[in-house]
């Protein structure tokens, strides 16, 4: 578990932040690389730490749950349509 506490601030590794937000770690890594999520590299380590509040800010502003839900509905509809076509044959 890679959690740092500095004063009142709590910093999480990308892996911990992804688990907290229920998103894939690659999603957060991409957001960090693109500059949408602010984070810090400590020393020469590959681990990126993000402030817990910053992670939640990114989630509220950038993560599109509505789109993800629309894709799931479309998949279900297509799955249902394929099933009904098979019954007609």
NUPA-860140 format. One record per atom (N, C-alpha, C, O, CB): atom name; x, y, z. Coordinates in steps of 0.02 Angstrom, whole numbers, plus 50000, padded with zeros to 5 digits. Glycine has a CB too. Layout:
N
(CA,(X,Y,Z))
...
//
This chain:
89
(N,(50042,49942,50000))
(CA,(50000,50000,50000))
(C,(50045,50062,50000))
(O,(50084,50073,50046))
(CB,(49952,50000,50061))
(N,(50039,50102,49948))
(CA,(50082,50160,49941))
(C,(50042,50224,49955))
(O,(50015,50255,49910))
(CB,(50114,50163,49871))
(N,(50038,50242,50019))
(CA,(50003,50302,50040))
(C,(50052,50345,50079))
(O,(50085,50321,50125))
(CB,(49939,50284,50082))
(N,(50057,50408,50061))
(CA,(50099,50455,50097))
(C,(50055,50508,50130))
(O,(50007,50532,50100))
(CB,(50151,50489,50049))
(N,(50072,50525,50191))
(CA,(50036,50579,50225))
(C,(50086,50634,50239))
(O,(50137,50623,50272))
(CB,(50002,50554,50291))
(N,(50071,50693,50213))
(CA,(50113,50752,50224))
(C,(50068,50805,50253))
(O,(50027,50834,50218))
(CB,(50149,50776,50158))
(N,(50077,50818,50317))
(CA,(50033,50865,50351))
(C,(49962,50837,50350))
(O,(49950,50781,50372))
(CB,(50035,50935,50317))
(N,(49915,50878,50326))
(CA,(49845,50855,50321))
(C,(49829,50823,50255))
(O,(49774,50797,50246))
(CB,(49799,50913,50333))
(N,(49877,50824,50208))
(CA,(49864,50797,50141))
(C,(49883,50723,50138))
(O,(49929,50700,50170))
(CB,(49904,50836,50088))
(N,(49844,50687,50098))
(CA,(49855,50616,50090))
(C,(49870,50602,50016))
(O,(49829,50619,49973))
(CB,(49793,50574,50114))
(N,(49927,50572,50001))
(CA,(49947,50557,49933))
(C,(49941,50482,49921))
(O,(49963,50442,49963))
(CB,(50018,50582,49919))
(N,(49913,50464,49864))
(CA,(49904,50393,49846))
(C,(49944,50378,49783))
(O,(49954,50421,49741))
(CB,(49829,50377,49836))
(N,(49965,50316,49777))
(CA,(49995,50295,49713))
(C,(49939,50290,49662))
(O,(49880,50289,49680))
(CB,(50033,50226,49721))
(N,(49956,50288,49599))
(CA,(49904,50283,49547))
(C,(49863,50219,49557))
(O,(49803,50219,49545))
(CB,(49936,50283,49477))
(N,(49896,50166,49578))
(CA,(49860,50102,49589))
(C,(49809,50109,49644))
(O,(49752,50086,49638))
(CB,(49910,50046,49606))
(N,(49828,50141,49699))
(CA,(49782,50151,49755))
(C,(49725,50198,49736))
(O,(49667,50186,49753))
(CB,(49819,50179,49817))
(N,(49742,50251,49700))
(CA,(49690,50299,49678))
(C,(49641,50265,49630))
(O,(49581,50277,49634))
(CB,(49722,50360,49643))
(N,(49667,50222,49586))
(CA,(49623,50186,49539))
(C,(49575,50140,49577))
(O,(49516,50136,49560))
(CB,(49665,50146,49488))
(N,(49600,50106,49627))
(CA,(49557,50062,49668))
(C,(49504,50103,49704))
(O,(49447,50082,49709))
(CB,(49600,50023,49719))
(N,(49523,50161,49730))
(CA,(49476,50204,49766))
(C,(49421,50229,49720))
(O,(49363,50232,49740))
(CB,(49513,50263,49798))
(N,(49439,50248,49657))
(CA,(49391,50276,49610))
(C,(49356,50223,49568))
(O,(49310,50239,49530))
(CB,(49426,50325,49565))
(N,(49378,50161,49575))
(CA,(49349,50106,49536))
(C,(49358,50116,49460))
(O,(49312,50106,49421))
(CB,(49274,50098,49552))
(N,(49419,50137,49441))
(CA,(49438,50143,49371))
(C,(49502,50104,49361))
(O,(49535,50085,49409))
(CB,(49446,50218,49349))
(N,(49521,50092,49299))
(CA,(49583,50055,49285))
(C,(49643,50100,49296))
(O,(49640,50160,49282))
(CB,(49582,50027,49213))
(N,(49698,50072,49320))
(CA,(49758,50110,49333))
(C,(49785,50142,49269))
(O,(49813,50197,49271))
(CB,(49812,50065,49364))
(N,(49775,50110,49211))
(CA,(49797,50139,49148))
(C,(49758,50203,49131))
(O,(49785,50248,49099))
(CB,(49790,50088,49091))
(N,(49696,50207,49152))
(CA,(49656,50267,49142))
(C,(49687,50326,49179))
(O,(49693,50381,49151))
(CB,(49583,50256,49165))
(N,(49707,50315,49241))
(CA,(49739,50369,49280))
(C,(49808,50385,49253))
(O,(49828,50443,49251))
(CB,(49743,50349,49353))
(N,(49845,50334,49232))
(CA,(49911,50345,49205))
(C,(49908,50388,49142))
(O,(49948,50433,49132))
(CB,(49945,50278,49189))
(N,(49859,50374,49100))
(CA,(49849,50413,49038))
(C,(49831,50485,49055))
(O,(49857,50532,49025))
(CB,(49794,50382,48994))
(N,(49787,50494,49104))
(CA,(49768,50562,49125))
(C,(49828,50600,49152))
(O,(49835,50660,49140))
(CB,(49712,50559,49179))
(N,(49872,50566,49189))
(CA,(49933,50598,49215))
(C,(49979,50619,49158))
(O,(50004,50675,49157))
(CB,(49969,50550,49263))
(N,(49990,50573,49111))
(CA,(50034,50588,49053))
(C,(50007,50646,49012))
(O,(50046,50687,48987))
(CB,(50042,50526,49009))
(N,(49941,50651,49005))
(CA,(49911,50704,48965))
(C,(49904,50770,49003))
(O,(49885,50820,48975))
(CB,(49843,50682,48940))
(N,(49920,50769,49067))
(CA,(49917,50830,49108))
(C,(49848,50845,49136))
(O,(49838,50900,49163))
(CB,(49939,50888,49067))
(N,(49802,50799,49132))
(CA,(49735,50809,49159))
(C,(49731,50794,49233))
(O,(49686,50816,49268))
(CB,(49685,50767,49121))
(N,(49780,50755,49257))
(CA,(49783,50737,49328))
(C,(49852,50757,49353))
(O,(49903,50735,49327))
(CB,(49771,50659,49338))
(N,(49853,50799,49405))
(CA,(49916,50823,49432))
(C,(49944,50772,49481))
(O,(49907,50747,49524))
(CB,(49908,50892,49466))
(N,(50008,50757,49475))
(CA,(50040,50709,49519))
(C,(50113,50725,49527))
(O,(50139,50771,49494))
(CB,(50031,50638,49492))
(N,(50146,50688,49570))
(CA,(50217,50698,49584))
(C,(50254,50632,49582))
(O,(50230,50581,49607))
(CB,(50227,50732,49653))
(N,(50312,50633,49552))
(CA,(50358,50576,49555))
(C,(50406,50589,49612))
(O,(50435,50644,49617))
(CB,(50396,50566,49487))
(N,(50415,50540,49654))
(CA,(50459,50548,49711))
(C,(50527,50517,49694))
(O,(50531,50456,49683))
(CB,(50429,50515,49776))
(N,(50579,50558,49690))
(CA,(50646,50533,49674))
(C,(50649,50503,49605))
(O,(50618,50528,49558))
(CB,(50668,50482,49726))
(N,(50687,50449,49599))
(CA,(50696,50415,49535))
(C,(50647,50357,49526))
(O,(50653,50319,49479))
(CB,(50767,50390,49528))
(N,(50599,50351,49571))
(CA,(50552,50296,49568))
(C,(50501,50306,49512))
(O,(50488,50362,49492))
(CB,(50517,50287,49635))
(N,(50474,50252,49488))
(CA,(50424,50255,49436))
(C,(50354,50268,49463))
(O,(50307,50280,49425))
(CB,(50424,50191,49396))
(N,(50347,50267,49529))
(CA,(50282,50276,49560))
(C,(50262,50349,49557))
(O,(50301,50393,49575))
(CB,(50282,50250,49633))
(N,(50201,50362,49535))
(CA,(50173,50429,49535))
(C,(50123,50434,49592))
(O,(50081,50390,49600))
(CB,(50139,50446,49466))
(N,(50129,50487,49631))
(CA,(50083,50498,49686))
(C,(50037,50556,49670))
(O,(50059,50607,49643))
(CB,(50121,50510,49752))
(N,(49973,50548,49686))
(CA,(49924,50602,49675))
(C,(49890,50617,49741))
(O,(49880,50573,49783))
(CB,(49872,50582,49620))
(N,(49873,50679,49749))
(CA,(49835,50700,49808))
(C,(49765,50670,49803))
(O,(49735,50669,49750))
(CB,(49832,50779,49814))
(N,(49740,50646,49859))
(CA,(49674,50614,49859))
(C,(49620,50661,49833))
(O,(49576,50641,49795))
(CB,(49656,50590,49930))
(N,(49623,50725,49854))
(CA,(49573,50773,49830))
(C,(49579,50786,49756))
(O,(49529,50795,49721))
(CB,(49581,50839,49868))
(N,(49641,50786,49730))
(CA,(49652,50795,49658))
(C,(49623,50736,49619))
(O,(49594,50746,49565))
(CB,(49728,50803,49644))
(N,(49630,50676,49645))
(CA,(49602,50617,49612))
(C,(49526,50622,49607))
(O,(49496,50608,49555))
(CB,(49622,50553,49649))
(N,(49495,50643,49662))
(CA,(49422,50651,49661))
(C,(49402,50707,49614))
(O,(49351,50701,49580))
(CB,(49395,50665,49732))
(N,(49439,50762,49610))
(CA,(49424,50817,49564))
(C,(49426,50792,49492))
(O,(49382,50807,49452))
(CB,(49474,50875,49574))
(N,(49479,50753,49475))
(CA,(49484,50725,49407))
(C,(49424,50681,49392))
(O,(49395,50685,49338))
(CB,(49550,50685,49400))
(N,(49405,50640,49440))
(CA,(49349,50594,49430))
(C,(49284,50631,49416))
(O,(49248,50613,49369))
(CB,(49340,50550,49492))
(N,(49270,50683,49455))
(CA,(49209,50722,49445))
(C,(49209,50759,49378))
(O,(49158,50762,49344))
(CB,(49200,50772,49502))
(N,(49266,50787,49360))
(CA,(49269,50830,49301))
(C,(49281,50792,49235))
(O,(49258,50815,49183))
(CB,(49322,50881,49310))
(N,(49316,50736,49237))
(CA,(49338,50705,49175))
(C,(49312,50635,49161))
(O,(49305,50616,49103))
(CB,(49411,50703,49175))
(N,(49299,50597,49213))
(CA,(49278,50528,49201))
(C,(49204,50527,49182))
(O,(49162,50551,49219))
(CB,(49290,50484,49263))
(N,(49190,50500,49124))
(CA,(49123,50504,49096))
(C,(49085,50439,49108))
(O,(49086,50394,49067))
(CB,(49127,50519,49021))
(N,(49052,50434,49164))
(CA,(49013,50375,49180))
(C,(48953,50368,49134))
(O,(48932,50313,49117))
(CB,(48991,50375,49252))
(N,(48926,50424,49113))
(CA,(48867,50423,49070))
(C,(48883,50388,49004))
(O,(48843,50348,48980))
(CB,(48842,50495,49056))
(N,(48941,50403,48976))
(CA,(48962,50370,48914))
(C,(48971,50296,48924))
(O,(48951,50255,48882))
(CB,(49026,50402,48886))
(N,(49003,50277,48979))
(CA,(49014,50206,48994))
(C,(48947,50170,49001))
(O,(48941,50114,48977))
(CB,(49056,50198,49058))
(N,(48899,50201,49033))
(CA,(48833,50170,49040))
(C,(48798,50164,48973))
(O,(48765,50113,48960))
(CB,(48789,50210,49089))
(N,(48806,50214,48929))
(CA,(48775,50211,48863))
(C,(48805,50154,48821))
(O,(48769,50120,48785))
(CB,(48784,50278,48826))
(N,(48870,50144,48827))
(CA,(48902,50089,48790))
(C,(48876,50022,48815))
(O,(48862,49977,48775))
(CB,(48979,50093,48798))
(N,(48870,50015,48882))
(CA,(48844,49952,48909))
(C,(48773,49938,48884))
(O,(48757,49882,48867))
(CB,(48844,49954,48986))
(N,(48730,49990,48883))
(CA,(48662,49982,48858))
(C,(48661,49961,48785))
(O,(48622,49918,48766))
(CB,(48622,50046,48867))
(N,(48705,49992,48744))
(CA,(48708,49974,48674))
(C,(48729,49901,48665))
(O,(48700,49865,48625))
(CB,(48757,50019,48636))
(N,(48779,49879,48705))
(CA,(48800,49809,48701))
(C,(48744,49762,48720))
(O,(48733,49711,48687))
(CB,(48860,49797,48747))
(N,(48707,49779,48772))
(CA,(48650,49737,48792))
(C,(48597,49734,48738))
(O,(48569,49681,48724))
(CB,(48620,49763,48857))
(N,(48583,49792,48706))
(CA,(48533,49795,48653))
(C,(48555,49752,48594))
(O,(48515,49715,48566))
(CB,(48520,49868,48631))
(N,(48619,49759,48575))
(CA,(48644,49719,48518))
(C,(48643,49645,48535))
(O,(48627,49603,48493))
(CB,(48716,49741,48500))
(N,(48659,49628,48596))
(CA,(48658,49558,48618))
(C,(48587,49531,48614))
(O,(48576,49475,48591))
(CB,(48685,49551,48690))
(N,(48538,49571,48636))
(CA,(48468,49552,48634))
(C,(48444,49544,48561))
(O,(48409,49496,48545))
(CB,(48425,49603,48670))
(N,(48464,49591,48517))
(CA,(48444,49588,48447))
(C,(48473,49526,48413))
(O,(48439,49495,48372))
(CB,(48466,49651,48410))
(N,(48534,49508,48428))
(CA,(48565,49449,48399))
(C,(48527,49386,48421))
(O,(48517,49339,48383))
(CB,(48640,49444,48418))
(N,(48507,49386,48484))
(CA,(48469,49329,48510))
(C,(48401,49323,48478))
(O,(48379,49267,48465))
(CB,(48461,49336,48585))
(N,(48367,49378,48463))
(CA,(48301,49375,48432))
(C,(48306,49355,48359))
(O,(48261,49323,48333))
(CB,(48265,49443,48439))
(N,(48360,49372,48325))
(CA,(48370,49353,48255))
(C,(48379,49277,48249))
(O,(48356,49246,48201))
(CB,(48430,49390,48225))
(N,(48413,49249,48297))
(CA,(48425,49177,48297))
(C,(48359,49138,48306))
(O,(48351,49084,48278))
(CB,(48475,49158,48353))
(N,(48313,49165,48345))
(CA,(48250,49131,48358))
(C,(48205,49131,48296))
(O,(48166,49084,48286))
(CB,(48213,49165,48417))
(N,(48211,49183,48253))
(CA,(48168,49188,48194))
(C,(48187,49137,48141))
(O,(48145,49119,48100))
(CB,(48171,49258,48165))
(N,(48247,49115,48140))
(CA,(48270,49068,48088))
(C,(48240,49001,48094))
(O,(48254,48957,48054))
(CB,(48343,49061,48088))
//
